[in-house]
Amino acid sequence: MTRGRKKWKTGFANGYGAPALPPDHMADDMARLRYPARTNWLIEQAVSADISSDVIHVLKRLPDHEFMNPDEVMQSVAEVHHLAG
């Protein structure tokens, strides 16, 4: 039997029900993508551009939306993190 906190499968990055903080480099990565773009297209671009899986994981948590620029993406990331945290 394992002591301590049990890690549940929640779909969140840290496994305990709260999403992981977005990586520090995410804003720079978002600046590399083309806009305007819907969420799914941002994910496809990120995969094609070999952007790290931690950033892609954060993008997958965003609602379907058309983003006009990287700042809108980062604002949405902050809102999703705040609401889930």
Secondary structure as UniProt FT lines:
FT   TURN            13..14
FT   TURN            24..25
FT   HELIX           26..31
FT   STRAND          37..38
FT   HELIX           39..48
FT   TURN            49..50
FT   HELIX           53..60
FT   STRAND          66..67
FT   HELIX           70..84
//
